Amino acid sequence: MLGLGGFAALLMLAGASMPGTAQARPLNAAERAAAARQAEPQSQAKQPERDARPVEPARPRELPPAPEAGLRGEIEAGVKAQPQCAPAYHPCALTRREKLRMFEKQAHSPYTLVDGVLGAAYSQITGDDYGPGVQGMAKRLGANLADAESRSFFQTFMFSTIFRQDPRFHRLQQGGILYRAAYAASRVAFGRTDAGRSAVNWPEFFGTAATVTLGNAYYPERDRGAGRTLSRTFGSIASDAETNITREFWPDIRRLLRRHEPKSVQRIENRIEK
């Protein structure tokens, strides 16, 4: 009987003697590379479109340089400005829950109560339709607090969530006075989306309109009606523009004042801030 080696030799001879049978030759480098690419696992093949890398969200626009030529140019640049999200405002895009927390914080802020008391005292002095005495003062205070809470809810949470806009005021912090003032005042008309782009400030308009309309339920009879409601709407928007200007410049004014105040007063302020 033939051994294994002899049997293998016979098979090779038979294969060589069969017609149409070609001898195998070694692959060159290009062929080996092509074969290796074909042998790659399917997981490394091109993924379908749904597995592609997600598109990054749009970055906030760069802060435009403060113009130096002409007052009109400064005002126009301030209106068009949209600063990048500073570290003090992180996270840059607020979630619905974070906007709700922002409204709750404003609702429980002592500044809301102080503002309501000051507004009621001013109304008491100027004389409105709530009547004199403690009863009239209490009605004024209640109306002021109701306005503040409802407006904070509509603007900070409800409409900011619906239109996906940032309810916070982002300071420029640099540039000329007129340039920054134009930016701050125009924020009542042009807001900031959650993606950092400029957009019509719908939460300001709809929030103010909803608050003023709701106020007709508890305002005196003479303060109701279309004319008085429209007047209160424009007055509220103008008040917000003044508040934004104060927010833009107050940190600079405060730093200037603190340079000359006694150390004891600075320590008291630091304790209050904590």
C-alpha positions in Angstrom: 0.0 0.0 0.0 1.2 3.5 -0.7 1.9 5.9 2.2 0.4 9.3 2.6 3.3 10.9 0.9 3.0 8.6 -2.2 -0.8 9.2 -2.3 -0.3 13.0 -2.3 2.3 12.7 -5.1 -0.2 10.7 -7.2 -2.9 13.4 -6.7 -0.5 16.2 -7.8 0.5 14.2 -10.9 -3.1 13.6 -11.8 -4.0 17.3 -11.4 -1.1 18.3 -13.6 -2.1 15.9 -16.3 -5.8 17.0 -16.4 -6.5 19.4 -19.3 -7.5 23.0 -18.5 -6.0 23.0 -15.0 -3.8 26.1 -14.3 -1.0 26.2 -11.8 -1.6 28.5 -8.8 0.7 31.4 -8.6 1.5 33.7 -5.6 -0.4 37.0 -5.3 1.4 40.3 -5.7 1.2 43.2 -3.2 -1.8 44.9 -5.0 -3.8 41.7 -5.2 -3.2 41.0 -1.5 -4.3 44.5 -0.5 -7.5 44.1 -2.6 -8.2 40.7 -1.0 -7.7 42.2 2.5 -10.2 45.0 1.8 -12.8 42.5 0.6 -12.2 40.4 3.7 -12.9 43.3 6.1 -15.9 42.7 8.5 -19.2 44.2 7.6 -19.1 46.3 10.8 -16.3 48.4 9.2 -18.3 49.0 6.0 -20.0 52.3 5.4 -22.8 52.8 7.8 -26.3 53.8 6.7 -27.2 57.5 6.8 -29.1 57.2 10.1 -25.9 56.1 11.9 -23.9 59.1 10.5 -22.4 61.6 12.9 -25.0 64.0 14.1 -24.9 67.6 13.0 -23.4 69.9 15.6 -25.7 72.7 16.9 -25.1 76.1 15.5 -22.6 78.1 17.5 -23.5 81.6 18.8 -22.4 84.4 16.5 -19.2 86.1 17.1 -19.4 89.4 19.0 -19.1 92.1 16.3 -16.5 94.8 17.0 -17.8 98.1 18.3 -17.9 100.6 15.4 -16.0 103.8 15.7 -17.6 105.8 12.9 -21.0 107.5 13.5 -23.7 107.2 16.1 -26.0 105.6 13.6 -23.4 102.9 13.0 -23.1 102.2 16.7 -26.8 101.9 17.2 -27.3 99.6 14.2 -24.4 97.4 15.3 -25.8 97.2 18.8 -29.2 96.1 17.6 -27.7 93.4 15.4 -25.3 92.2 18.1 -25.6 88.7 19.6 -22.7 87.9 22.0 -21.4 84.4 22.6 -22.5 82.5 25.6 -20.2 83.6 28.5 -19.2 81.1 31.2 -21.5 82.9 33.6 -24.5 81.8 31.6 -23.7 78.1 31.4 -25.5 76.0 30.4 -26.0 78.0 27.3 -29.2 76.2 26.3 -31.8 75.8 29.1 -34.1 72.8 29.3 -37.8 73.2 30.0 -37.2 72.1 33.6 -34.4 74.7 34.0 -36.7 77.4 32.7 -39.3 76.3 35.2 -36.7 76.5 38.0 -35.8 80.0 36.9 -39.4 81.1 37.2 -39.7 79.5 40.6 -36.6 81.3 41.8 -37.9 84.6 40.6 -41.3 84.0 42.3 -39.6 83.4 45.7 -37.1 86.2 45.3 -37.2 89.0 47.9 -36.6 91.5 45.1 -40.1 90.7 43.7 -41.7 91.6 47.0 -39.6 94.8 47.4 -40.5 95.9 43.8 -44.2 95.3 44.6 -44.0 97.3 47.7 -42.3 100.2 46.0 -44.8 100.1 43.2 -47.7 100.1 45.6 -46.2 103.0 47.5 -45.7 105.0 44.3 -49.3 104.4 43.3 -50.5 105.4 46.8 -48.6 108.7 46.5 -49.8 109.5 43.0 -53.3 108.4 43.8 -55.0 105.7 41.6 -58.4 104.0 41.7 -57.8 101.5 44.5 -58.8 103.9 47.2 -57.0 105.4 50.2 -55.8 103.8 53.4 -54.4 100.4 54.2 -57.1 98.7 52.2 -56.1 100.6 49.0 -52.4 99.9 49.7 -53.1 96.2 50.1 -55.0 96.1 46.8 -52.2 97.9 45.0 -49.6 95.5 46.4 -51.7 92.4 45.5 -52.1 93.7 41.9 -48.4 94.4 41.6 -47.4 91.0 42.8 -49.9 89.3 40.6 -48.5 91.1 37.6 -45.0 90.2 38.4 -45.7 86.5 39.0 -47.9 86.0 36.0 -45.5 87.8 33.7 -42.6 85.8 35.0 -44.5 82.6 34.3 -45.6 83.6 30.8 -42.2 85.0 29.7 -39.6 83.0 31.6 -41.2 79.6 31.3 -44.3 79.2 29.1 -43.5 81.2 25.9 -39.8 80.7 26.2 -40.4 77.0 26.2 -42.8 77.1 23.3 -40.6 79.3 21.1 -37.4 77.7 22.3 -35.8 81.0 23.4 -33.5 81.9 26.2 -35.3 84.0 28.8 -32.0 85.4 30.2 -30.3 88.7 29.3 -26.8 88.1 28.0 -24.5 91.2 28.6 -22.1 92.5 25.9 -19.7 93.6 28.6 -17.5 95.5 26.1 -17.8 98.2 23.5 -19.0 101.8 23.5 -21.7 103.2 25.7 -24.2 103.9 22.9 -23.4 100.5 21.3 -24.1 98.6 24.5 -27.2 100.7 25.3 -28.7 100.1 21.9 -28.1 96.3 22.3 -29.7 96.2 25.8 -32.7 98.3 24.8 -33.3 96.3 21.6 -33.5 93.0 23.5 -37.2 93.5 24.1 -37.6 93.2 20.3 -34.8 90.7 19.4 -34.3 87.8 21.6 -31.9 84.8 21.7 -32.8 81.3 20.7 -31.6 78.2 22.6 -29.1 77.7 19.8 -27.6 81.2 20.3 -29.1 82.9 17.3 -31.1 86.1 17.0 -34.8 85.9 16.7 -37.9 88.0 17.3 -38.6 88.1 21.0 -42.0 86.5 20.9 -41.9 85.6 24.6 -41.7 89.3 25.4 -44.6 90.3 23.3 -46.9 87.4 24.0 -45.9 87.3 27.7 -46.7 91.0 28.2 -50.0 90.8 26.3 -51.1 87.7 28.3 -50.1 89.4 31.6 -51.9 92.7 30.8 -55.0 90.9 29.6 -55.1 88.8 32.7 -54.8 92.0 34.8 -58.2 93.1 33.6 -59.7 90.6 35.9 -58.5 92.4 39.0 -57.7 95.9 38.0 -60.1 98.7 38.8 -62.9 99.4 36.3 -61.2 102.6 35.0 -58.0 100.8 34.3 -59.7 98.2 32.0 -60.6 98.4 28.4 -58.7 98.3 25.1 -57.1 101.7 25.4 -55.8 101.2 29.0 -54.7 97.6 28.2 -52.7 98.8 25.2 -51.1 101.6 27.3 -50.0 99.1 30.0 -48.6 96.8 27.3 -46.3 99.5 25.8 -45.4 100.7 29.3 -44.4 97.2 30.4 -42.2 96.7 27.3 -40.5 100.1 27.8 -39.9 99.2 31.5 -38.2 96.0 30.3 -35.9 98.0 28.0 -34.9 100.2 30.9 -34.3 97.1 33.1 -32.0 95.6 30.4 -29.9 98.8 30.2 -29.5 98.7 33.9 -28.4 95.0 33.7 -25.9 95.8 31.1 -24.1 98.7 32.9 -24.8 98.0 36.6 -21.8 95.6 37.1 -19.5 98.3 35.7 -21.0 101.0 37.9 -20.8 98.7 40.9 -17.1 97.9 40.4 -16.5 101.6 40.1 -18.3 102.4 43.3 -16.7 99.5 45.3 -13.3 100.9 44.6 -14.1 103.9 46.9 -16.3 102.3 49.5 -15.0 101.3 53.0 -13.8 97.7 53.6 -16.5 97.2 56.2 -19.2 97.9 53.7 -17.6 95.5 51.2 -17.5 92.7 53.8 -21.3 93.3 54.5 -22.0 93.1 50.8 -20.0 89.9 50.4 -22.0 88.3 53.2 -25.3 89.3 51.6 -24.2 87.9 48.3 -23.4 84.5 49.9 
